[in-house]
Amino acid sequence: MMIDTTLDSTGWSALVLGAFTVFAAIGAFRNPGVWQKVVKEIESSPALQLISGMLELVAGTTVYLLNPWIPADILTCVMKTLGALMVFEALMVIGFSDVYFHFWLRNLSHLHRPWVAVTFLCGLALTLVAFWRAAS
């Protein structure tokens, strides 16, 4: 009997990132203003800036490295790009947190619902594509 040891890292990373994003958006819909509060807390704490930057750097690097660039497979390209964007954002958080968080506080104050809706839809798309990929 042979055990299949292959792992679809693209499908799993899309599922985990998508589920996280969906539930973060649900939490923000249920508790309006929570994202502004999180960003304000991180902005006011150099320790939280470094910790959040490092966590996103690790997560983004993991997503980037787990996903090959296969032009025929759109999801691998999307996930690799998302990993690269996460790494870039993490470096911005670590190096330019004063400018970066000020930008987000300004945008989240006026565009909270649209940001949450877009976040929810992107997470839902990633989650559904991951499930579809596992089913096929």
C-alpha positions as CSV (number, residue, x, y, z in Angstrom):
1,M,0.0,0.0,0.0
2,M,1.4,3.4,-1.1
3,I,0.7,6.5,1.0
4,D,0.4,9.7,-1.0
5,T,2.9,12.1,0.5
6,T,2.3,15.0,-1.8
7,L,1.0,18.2,-0.3
8,D,-0.7,20.9,-2.2
9,S,1.0,23.8,-0.5
10,T,-0.8,26.3,-2.8
11,G,-4.2,25.0,-1.9
12,W,-3.5,24.9,1.8
13,S,-1.9,28.3,1.9
14,A,-4.9,29.8,-0.1
15,L,-7.3,28.1,2.3
16,V,-5.6,29.3,5.5
17,L,-5.0,32.8,4.2
18,G,-8.6,33.0,2.8
19,A,-10.2,31.7,6.0
20,F,-8.2,34.1,8.1
21,T,-9.2,37.0,5.9
22,V,-12.9,36.0,5.8
23,F,-13.1,35.7,9.6
24,A,-11.1,38.9,10.2
25,A,-13.7,40.7,7.9
26,I,-16.6,39.1,9.8
27,G,-15.1,40.3,13.1
28,A,-14.8,43.8,11.6
29,F,-18.4,43.8,10.3
30,R,-19.6,42.6,13.8
31,N,-17.4,45.2,15.6
32,P,-17.0,48.3,13.5
33,G,-14.0,50.3,14.4
34,V,-12.0,47.3,15.6
35,W,-9.4,47.7,12.7
36,Q,-8.9,51.3,13.5
37,K,-8.3,50.4,17.2
38,V,-5.8,47.7,16.2
39,V,-3.9,50.1,13.9
40,K,-3.9,52.8,16.6
41,E,-2.5,50.3,19.2
42,I,0.2,49.2,16.8
43,E,1.0,52.7,15.8
44,S,1.5,53.7,19.4
45,S,3.8,50.8,20.4
46,P,7.2,50.3,18.8
47,A,7.2,46.7,20.3
48,L,3.9,45.9,18.5
49,Q,5.3,47.4,15.3
50,L,8.3,45.1,15.3
51,I,6.3,42.0,16.4
52,S,3.5,42.6,13.8
53,G,6.1,43.3,11.2
54,M,8.0,40.2,12.0
55,L,4.9,38.0,12.1
56,E,3.8,39.3,8.7
57,L,7.4,38.9,7.4
58,V,7.4,35.2,8.4
59,A,3.9,34.6,7.1
60,G,4.6,36.3,3.8
61,T,7.9,34.6,3.3
62,T,6.3,31.2,4.0
63,V,3.5,31.9,1.5
64,Y,6.1,33.1,-1.0
65,L,8.4,30.1,-0.7
66,L,5.6,27.5,-0.6
67,N,4.1,28.6,-3.9
68,P,6.0,28.1,-7.2
69,W,5.5,30.4,-10.1
70,I,3.6,28.3,-12.6
71,P,2.0,30.5,-15.3
72,A,-0.4,27.8,-16.2
73,D,-1.7,27.7,-12.6
74,I,-3.2,31.0,-11.8
75,L,-3.6,30.3,-8.1
76,T,0.2,29.6,-7.6
77,C,0.9,33.0,-9.2
78,V,-1.7,34.8,-7.1
79,M,-0.4,33.2,-3.9
80,K,3.3,33.9,-4.8
81,T,2.3,37.5,-5.5
82,L,0.4,37.8,-2.2
83,G,3.4,36.4,-0.3
84,A,5.7,39.0,-2.0
85,L,3.2,41.8,-1.1
86,M,3.0,40.6,2.5
87,V,6.8,40.7,2.7
88,F,6.9,44.2,1.2
89,E,4.2,45.4,3.7
90,A,6.1,43.8,6.6
91,L,9.2,45.7,5.6
92,M,7.2,49.0,5.4
93,V,5.7,48.3,8.9
94,I,9.2,47.7,10.3
95,G,10.9,50.6,8.6
96,F,8.3,53.2,8.0
97,S,5.6,52.5,10.6
98,D,4.9,56.2,11.3
99,V,4.0,57.0,7.7
100,Y,2.4,53.6,7.0
101,F,0.0,53.5,10.0
102,H,-0.9,57.2,9.6
103,F,-2.0,56.3,6.0
104,W,-4.1,53.4,7.1
105,L,-5.7,55.3,10.0
106,R,-6.8,58.0,7.6
107,N,-8.2,55.5,5.1
108,L,-9.9,53.2,7.6
109,S,-11.7,56.1,9.2
110,H,-13.6,57.0,6.1
111,L,-13.6,53.8,4.1
112,H,-14.2,51.1,6.8
113,R,-17.1,49.3,5.2
114,P,-15.6,49.2,1.7
115,W,-12.3,47.9,3.0
116,V,-14.0,45.2,5.1
117,A,-16.2,44.2,2.1
118,V,-13.2,43.9,-0.3
119,T,-11.3,42.0,2.4
120,F,-14.2,39.6,2.8
121,L,-14.7,39.0,-0.9
122,C,-11.0,38.4,-1.5
123,G,-10.8,36.0,1.4
124,L,-14.0,34.2,0.2
125,A,-12.5,33.9,-3.3
126,L,-9.3,32.4,-1.9
127,T,-11.2,30.0,0.3
128,L,-13.6,28.8,-2.4
129,V,-10.8,28.4,-5.0
130,A,-8.8,26.3,-2.4
131,F,-11.9,24.1,-1.8
132,W,-12.5,23.8,-5.6
133,R,-8.8,22.9,-6.1
134,A,-9.0,20.2,-3.3
135,A,-12.2,18.7,-4.9
136,S,-10.7,18.4,-8.4
